[in-house]
């Protein structure tokens, strides 16, 4: 429970942040931590908004900052994220760093008085999730996680039209599918670390090891850094399941799959992932396998009155009964832009954002439990009240 002193501090910081955001020209100063392809892409979506101004960048490898740096004048660049966070002109922070840094970068930013938009997955360890939620609440910061489905009309419309309305009926099973292609060998070059790449800072909270280009360029292939496909794709899809079915973790998780395309290059994250989750009254099968010709990605909800399929640009409802005609809608575009706008609006209103950190802290549990099931080679039973894996 938050103490009076913590509550007073949160209120003061919130007032200070809002007065700063509502200041000169109503423009919010953006700092970006992690300027790889995703960080750069989402930062570009931020800069589409006239009330955002790019002011600072941070990355362990300077060449990665060049594209964003060229998009605004006077942008400051850093190797150490703490130096960026010390800038008074930075109001909001985009965390686009590798997964193993998300917790530290987000918490450090909130503790520095910044509102945070952090890419998914929320974190790499179950123990990190409550720390992130507590930091957001104690500091009074807005913390939006990059689970953009929460802001997409393509998801919100069928949620109201078919699920909340009861048109789909009781849902007893969900297939959540996001396959990838057949994987290939990882990079072995450059064999010598580039002199301006800070490998030690890249590793951060992860145990030290010598320079390894595969681990830098393909960190999602190593469970030291993240949960592989289970947290990369799985956090997105399991968050949609929670969005539609209720914000509660599963009662059990079991993994099937493994490294079926093995190039003996040290990778530890499975390329073939099938995870079955049991909830109260329904089950979910998440699949992300290495197929040469994969079926369409998306989530299918099976109800007593029909079937609903949804992905980022299309939904399709098929009523039960022979010869029933499906109802289909397509919405083109990138829902990340709507998610960024929701975050910016909440920075001004101080309302909780669509993908608030507390919601993400629940939906990250299924993927992380599946990772543990893979590592321990057993079915896990989960206490949803105490948030603990039960003993054998």
MARLUM-911760 format. One line per field, with one value per residue (C-alpha): residue number from 1; residue in one letter; chain; x, y, z. Coordinates in Angstrom, 2 decimals, m for minus. Layout:
k	(NUM/...)
r	(A/...)
c	(A/...)
xx	(X/...)
yy	(Y/...)
zz	(Z/...)
END
This chain:
k	(1/2/3/4/5/6/7/8/9/10/11/12/13/14/15/16/17/18/19/20/21/22/23/24/25/26/27/28/29/30/31/32/33/34/35/36/37/38/39/40/41/42/43/44/45/46/47/48/49/50/51/52/53/54/55/56/57/58/59/60/61/62/63/64/65/66/67/68/69/70/71/72/73/74/75/76/77/78/79/80/81/82/83/84/85/86/87/88/89/90/91/92/93/94/95/96/97/98/99/100/101/102/103/104/105/106/107/108/109/110/111/112/113/114/115/116/117/118/119/120/121/122/123/124/125/126/127/128/129/130/131/132/133/134/135/136/137/138/139/140/141/142/143/144/145/146/147/148/149/150/151/152/153/154/155/156/157/158/159/160/161/162/163/164/165/166/167/168/169/170/171/172/173/174/175/176/177/178/179/180/181/182/183/184/185/186/187/188/189/190/191/192/193/194/195/196/197/198/199/200/201/202/203/204/205/206/207/208/209/210/211/212/213/214/215/216/217/218/219/220/221/222/223/224/225/226/227/228/229/230/231/232/233/234/235/236/237/238/239/240/241/242/243/244/245/246/247/248/249/250/251/252/253/254/255/256/257/258/259/260/261/262/263/264/265/266/267/268/269/270/271/272/273/274/275/276/277/278/279/280/281/282/283/284/285/286/287/288/289/290/291/292/293/294/295/296/297/298/299/300/301/302/303/304/305/306/307/308/309/310/311/312/313/314/315/316/317/318/319/320/321/322/323/324/325/326/327/328/329/330/331/332/333/334/335/336/337/338/339/340/341/342/343/344/345/346/347/348/349/350/351/352/353/354/355/356/357/358/359/360/361/362/363/364/365/366/367/368/369/370/371/372/373/374/375/376/377/378/379/380/381/382/383/384/385/386/387/388/389/390/391/392)
r	(X/X/X/X/X/X/X/X/X/X/X/X/X/X/X/X/X/X/X/X/X/X/X/X/X/X/X/X/X/X/X/X/X/X/X/X/X/X/X/X/X/X/X/X/X/X/X/X/X/X/X/X/X/X/X/X/X/X/X/X/X/X/X/X/X/X/X/X/X/X/X/X/X/X/X/X/X/X/X/X/X/X/X/X/X/X/X/X/X/X/X/X/X/X/X/X/X/X/X/X/X/X/X/X/X/X/X/X/X/X/X/X/X/X/X/X/X/X/X/X/X/X/X/X/X/X/X/X/X/X/X/X/X/X/X/X/X/X/X/X/X/X/X/X/X/X/X/X/X/X/X/X/X/X/X/X/X/X/X/X/X/X/X/X/X/X/X/X/X/X/X/X/X/X/X/X/X/X/X/X/X/X/X/X/X/X/X/X/X/X/X/X/X/X/X/X/X/X/X/X/X/X/X/X/X/X/X/X/X/X/X/X/X/X/X/X/X/X/X/X/X/X/X/X/X/X/X/X/X/X/X/X/X/X/X/X/X/X/X/X/X/X/X/X/X/X/X/X/X/X/X/X/X/X/X/X/X/X/X/X/X/X/X/X/X/X/X/X/X/X/X/X/X/X/X/X/X/X/X/X/X/X/X/X/X/X/X/X/X/X/X/X/X/X/X/X/X/X/X/X/X/X/X/X/X/X/X/X/X/X/X/X/X/X/X/X/X/X/X/X/X/X/X/X/X/X/X/X/X/X/X/X/X/X/X/X/X/X/X/X/X/X/X/X/X/X/X/X/X/X/X/X/X/X/X/X/X/X/X/X/X/X/X/X/X/X/X/X/X/X/X/X/X/X/X/X/X/X/X/X/X/X/X/X/X/X/X/X/X/X/X/X)
c	(A/A/A/A/A/A/A/A/A/A/A/A/A/A/A/A/A/A/A/A/A/A/A/A/A/A/A/A/A/A/A/A/A/A/A/A/A/A/A/A/A/A/A/A/A/A/A/A/A/A/A/A/A/A/A/A/A/A/A/A/A/A/A/A/A/A/A/A/A/A/A/A/A/A/A/A/A/A/A/A/A/A/A/A/A/A/A/A/A/A/A/A/A/A/A/A/A/A/A/A/A/A/A/A/A/A/A/A/A/A/A/A/A/A/A/A/A/A/A/A/A/A/A/A/A/A/A/A/A/A/A/A/A/A/A/A/A/A/A/A/A/A/A/A/A/A/A/A/A/A/A/A/A/A/A/A/A/A/A/A/A/A/A/A/A/A/A/A/A/A/A/A/A/A/A/A/A/A/A/A/A/A/A/A/A/A/A/A/A/A/A/A/A/A/A/A/A/A/A/A/A/A/A/A/A/A/A/A/A/A/A/A/A/A/A/A/A/A/A/A/A/A/A/A/A/A/A/A/A/A/A/A/A/A/A/A/A/A/A/A/A/A/A/A/A/A/A/A/A/A/A/A/A/A/A/A/A/A/A/A/A/A/A/A/A/A/A/A/A/A/A/A/A/A/A/A/A/A/A/A/A/A/A/A/A/A/A/A/A/A/A/A/A/A/A/A/A/A/A/A/A/A/A/A/A/A/A/A/A/A/A/A/A/A/A/A/A/A/A/A/A/A/A/A/A/A/A/A/A/A/A/A/A/A/A/A/A/A/A/A/A/A/A/A/A/A/A/A/A/A/A/A/A/A/A/A/A/A/A/A/A/A/A/A/A/A/A/A/A/A/A/A/A/A/A/A/A/A/A/A/A/A/A/A/A/A/A/A/A/A/A/A)
xx	(0.00/1.24/2.23/1.11/4.61/4.68/1.23/2.30/5.43/3.39/0.96/3.78/5.58/2.35/1.61/5.16/5.06/1.72/2.79/5.88/3.90/1.36/4.16/5.78/3.91/2.20/4.95/6.21/9.93/10.61/13.60/14.19/16.16/17.03/17.05/17.02/14.40/11.43/12.50/13.06/9.75/7.67/9.58/8.57/4.93/5.46/6.85/3.74/2.03/2.50/2.62/5.81/9.38/12.38/15.02/17.30/18.43/20.31/21.84/24.86/25.78/25.92/25.26/21.76/20.87/21.67/18.27/16.31/18.97/18.55/14.82/15.21/17.70/19.54/18.93/21.26/22.73/23.92/25.39/24.08/20.29/20.71/22.21/19.19/16.84/18.61/17.48/14.69/13.60/12.66/9.06/8.23/10.41/10.05/11.77/12.72/15.69/16.13/13.75/16.17/16.47/12.74/12.22/15.28/14.81/11.11/11.54/14.52/12.53/9.50/11.68/13.17/9.68/9.10/6.01/6.90/5.85/7.70/7.76/6.59/7.21/6.73/9.68/11.71/11.15/7.93/9.49/9.98/6.30/5.09/8.12/7.14/3.52/4.56/6.98/4.23/1.81/4.30/5.65/2.27/3.70/1.81/3.22/1.86/3.13/3.36/0.41/m1.22/m4.18/m5.73/m6.08/m7.02/m10.55/m10.13/m10.05/m12.37/m15.23/m15.66/m15.09/m18.24/m20.19/m19.76/m18.26/m19.72/m23.05/m23.31/m23.60/m20.74/m22.15/m20.06/m16.43/m14.73/m11.58/m9.25/m6.55/m3.87/m1.61/1.45/3.81/7.18/9.19/11.86/14.81/18.34/21.82/22.65/25.32/28.93/30.24/31.68/33.94/35.56/33.27/32.93/35.01/32.08/29.63/29.31/28.91/29.04/26.15/24.21/24.47/23.32/21.53/22.53/25.62/28.84/30.02/32.50/31.34/28.95/27.45/24.59/23.54/23.66/21.89/19.55/19.04/15.54/17.15/18.60/16.53/19.02/17.68/13.97/11.42/11.83/8.64/6.64/7.20/7.73/4.52/2.89/2.58/0.65/m1.79/m2.29/m2.96/m5.79/m7.14/m7.19/m8.71/m11.63/m11.96/m10.99/m7.78/m6.83/m3.82/m4.17/m4.52/m1.93/0.55/2.29/4.74/5.40/8.05/11.72/14.69/13.83/16.10/19.38/22.48/24.60/25.08/24.23/20.63/18.42/14.98/12.75/11.75/8.69/6.33/3.00/1.68/m1.63/m3.17/m6.15/m8.36/m11.61/m14.09/m11.92/m8.57/m6.08/m3.60/m0.84/1.24/4.30/6.06/8.67/6.69/7.58/3.93/2.12/m1.63/m2.89/m1.84/m4.57/m6.80/m9.93/m12.55/m14.86/m18.26/m21.50/m23.13/m20.33/m16.65/m14.75/m11.38/m9.42/m5.97/m4.51/m6.34/m9.32/m12.08/m14.51/m17.54/m19.15/m22.49/m23.18/m25.30/m24.97/m24.54/m24.15/m22.47/m19.55/m19.52/m16.16/m14.56/m11.12/m9.42/m6.07/m3.32/m1.02/m2.77/0.49/m0.27/m3.57/m1.77/0.86/m1.90/m3.69/m0.46/0.06/m3.52/m3.14/0.07/m2.09/m5.27/m3.42/m5.91/m4.62/m3.71/m5.29/m2.36/m1.52/1.42/m0.90/m2.80/0.45/1.70/m1.14/m0.92/2.87/2.30/1.13/4.15/6.61/4.96/5.27/8.99/9.37/7.41/9.80/12.86/11.61/9.93/6.75/3.19/2.95/0.00/m0.38/m1.96/m3.80/m4.36/m0.83/0.75/3.00/3.85/2.64/5.08/5.10)
yy	(0.00/3.51/5.59/9.20/10.39/8.40/9.71/13.30/12.80/11.29/14.22/16.76/15.04/14.73/18.44/19.34/17.09/18.44/22.06/21.27/19.45/22.28/24.80/26.44/25.74/22.74/20.52/17.48/16.80/13.22/11.14/7.77/4.98/2.29/3.37/0.07/m0.65/m0.79/2.15/4.25/3.19/4.02/7.28/8.23/7.66/9.98/12.68/12.59/14.43/18.23/18.34/16.22/17.42/15.09/16.25/13.37/9.90/7.10/3.95/1.77/1.91/5.51/4.67/3.50/7.02/8.71/8.32/9.87/12.48/13.73/14.31/17.23/19.95/20.17/16.58/15.46/11.95/9.72/6.30/6.17/6.43/8.12/11.16/11.43/11.13/14.00/16.44/18.76/19.30/15.61/15.07/11.69/8.68/5.96/2.74/0.84/m1.00/m4.82/m6.72/m7.35/m3.59/m2.72/m2.86/m0.79/1.79/2.24/2.40/4.73/7.04/7.09/7.72/10.66/12.14/11.11/9.51/6.30/4.44/1.11/m1.47/m4.98/m7.38/m5.66/m7.49/m10.71/m11.96/m12.38/m10.59/m7.42/m6.86/m5.82/m3.55/m1.69/m1.33/m0.08/2.45/3.84/4.20/5.62/8.21/8.99/8.48/7.39/4.08/2.74/m0.62/m1.16/m3.57/m1.52/m3.84/m2.09/1.08/m0.43/m0.01/m3.37/m4.99/m2.68/m2.96/m6.78/m6.81/m4.72/m6.10/m9.83/m10.53/m7.99/m8.05/m11.82/m12.41/m14.92/m16.68/m18.50/m18.79/m22.04/m22.07/m19.60/m20.24/m17.54/m18.00/m16.03/m18.27/m17.31/m18.57/m21.24/m19.88/m19.72/m19.50/m16.37/m13.79/m14.54/m11.12/m8.81/m11.22/m8.24/m5.86/m2.42/0.01/2.40/m0.29/m0.45/m4.21/m3.99/m1.53/m3.63/m6.62/m4.52/m6.80/m9.96/m11.88/m10.99/m12.88/m12.05/m10.22/m12.35/m10.84/m13.35/m12.27/m8.60/m8.79/m11.69/m11.32/m12.83/m16.17/m16.31/m16.79/m14.81/m11.69/m12.45/m15.23/m15.64/m15.93/m16.54/m13.01/m11.34/m12.50/m14.21/m11.11/m9.36/m12.19/m13.18/m9.53/m9.58/m12.72/m10.88/m7.80/m9.93/m12.48/m10.63/m9.55/m12.74/m15.08/m18.77/m21.65/m23.71/m23.61/m26.33/m25.98/m28.28/m27.65/m26.80/m25.95/m27.97/m26.01/m26.36/m24.77/m25.42/m21.67/m21.49/m20.31/m21.20/m19.85/m22.44/m21.89/m24.12/m22.92/m24.40/m23.32/m24.42/m22.33/m23.25/m20.50/m20.66/m21.84/m21.71/m22.73/m20.95/m22.48/m20.11/m21.23/m19.71/m22.29/m22.20/m22.87/m22.29/m21.59/m20.53/m19.87/m16.35/m14.84/m13.87/m14.97/m17.11/m17.12/m20.15/m19.44/m21.38/m19.00/m18.63/m18.00/m14.70/m14.17/m10.95/m9.64/m6.17/m5.36/m7.72/m9.30/m11.98/m13.29/m16.55/m17.39/m20.97/m23.02/m24.61/m22.19/m19.14/m16.24/m14.57/m10.85/m9.31/m5.92/m4.71/m1.60/m0.73/1.16/0.84/0.78/1.82/5.42/5.30/3.76/6.51/9.15/7.53/7.75/11.42/12.28/10.50/12.39/15.53/14.21/11.98/9.20/5.63/4.67/1.84/m0.54/0.56/m1.21/m2.99/m4.68/m5.68/m7.12/m9.67/m10.53/m11.10/m13.95/m16.61/m16.16/m16.18/m19.27/m20.99/m20.15/m21.70/m24.77/m25.16/m24.81/m27.18/m29.59/m29.85/m28.57/m25.66/m25.09/m21.43/m19.86/m16.89/m15.24/m15.47/m15.30/m18.25/m21.46/m24.35/m27.08/m30.44)
zz	(0.00/m0.86/2.17/2.67/1.91/m1.33/m2.29/m1.64/m3.71/m6.55/m6.50/m6.54/m9.40/m11.38/m10.96/m11.93/m14.98/m16.14/m15.75/m17.82/m20.50/m20.68/m21.03/m24.01/m27.23/m25.57/m26.96/m25.10/m25.16/m26.31/m25.29/m26.96/m25.27/m27.81/m31.46/m33.32/m35.97/m33.59/m31.45/m34.56/m36.07/m32.99/m32.47/m36.01/m35.02/m32.04/m34.31/m36.50/m33.65/m33.63/m29.81/m29.69/m30.17/m30.32/m27.85/m26.88/m27.97/m26.25/m27.68/m26.99/m30.70/m32.06/m35.75/m34.77/m33.67/m36.97/m38.67/m35.80/m35.16/m38.72/m38.16/m35.73/m34.89/m31.60/m30.57/m27.79/m27.89/m25.09/m24.39/m20.80/m20.37/m16.98/m18.67/m20.96/m17.97/m16.21/m18.91/m17.76/m21.36/m21.69/m20.54/m22.07/m22.77/m25.38/m24.27/m27.42/m25.97/m26.00/m23.75/m20.90/m20.33/m20.33/m16.57/m15.64/m18.37/m17.60/m13.83/m14.02/m16.31/m14.03/m10.99/m12.90/m13.30/m16.92/m18.43/m20.25/m23.38/m23.25/m25.98/m25.21/m23.70/m20.38/m18.80/m18.95/m15.37/m13.40/m10.44/m12.53/m13.33/m9.85/m9.47/m12.63/m11.49/m8.06/m9.57/m11.80/m8.92/m6.38/m8.81/m10.39/m13.88/m16.97/m18.22/m21.49/m22.79/m26.56/m26.73/m29.46/m29.94/m26.90/m28.98/m32.34/m33.68/m35.44/m31.96/m30.04/m32.53/m32.48/m28.73/m28.26/m31.20/m30.64/m27.20/m24.78/m26.57/m26.14/m29.91/m29.78/m26.74/m24.22/m25.38/m24.41/m26.52/m28.24/m30.85/m30.85/m33.87/m34.95/m36.88/m38.28/m41.21/m41.15/m39.20/m40.55/m39.02/m37.05/m37.79/m36.99/m38.10/m37.11/m35.28/m33.53/m31.67/m33.31/m31.21/m30.65/m29.51/m25.71/m25.21/m21.42/m21.33/m23.84/m21.49/m18.56/m16.05/m17.94/m16.83/m18.59/m21.65/m24.42/m27.55/m29.56/m32.74/m32.69/m29.21/m30.15/m33.51/m32.62/m28.88/m29.11/m29.89/m26.37/m23.23/m21.15/m22.84/m23.26/m23.78/m27.53/m29.56/m26.39/m25.11/m28.50/m30.22/m27.25/m25.08/m27.85/m28.40/m24.77/m23.98/m26.54/m24.86/m21.52/m23.14/m24.42/m21.63/m18.45/m16.75/m14.94/m15.27/m16.24/m13.82/m15.69/m18.55/m20.52/m23.42/m26.36/m28.97/m28.96/m31.16/m34.25/m36.62/m34.80/m36.31/m33.21/m32.82/m29.13/m29.43/m26.47/m27.42/m29.14/m32.76/m32.42/m29.69/m28.68/m25.29/m23.80/m21.03/m18.86/m17.47/m15.52/m18.14/m21.26/m22.74/m25.01/m27.43/m28.49/m31.47/m33.09/m35.21/m37.97/m41.14/m44.76/m45.66/m42.50/m42.16/m41.49/m38.19/m35.76/m32.90/m33.19/m30.44/m30.50/m28.97/m28.71/m31.22/m33.71/m34.39/m34.34/m36.01/m35.54/m36.43/m36.87/m40.09/m40.35/m38.31/m39.42/m37.55/m38.67/m37.01/m35.99/m38.35/m41.76/m44.62/m42.39/m44.15/m42.40/m41.63/m42.48/m41.98/m42.95/m41.54/m43.15/m41.38/m38.38/m35.01/m33.28/m34.23/m32.31/m29.33/m29.30/m29.47/m26.52/m24.52/m25.37/m24.45/m21.11/m20.37/m20.45/m18.80/m16.27/m16.98/m17.14/m20.72/m22.69/m22.09/m18.58/m16.97/m14.49/m17.34/m19.04/m15.74/m15.89/m19.59/m19.46/m16.99/m19.51/m21.84/m18.95/m17.47/m20.85/m20.92/m17.48/m18.60/m21.53/m19.32/m16.62/m19.05/m17.02/m16.76/m14.33/m12.03/m11.08/m8.01/m9.54/m6.16/m4.79/m8.26/m7.55/m9.38/m7.25/m6.24/m7.97)
END
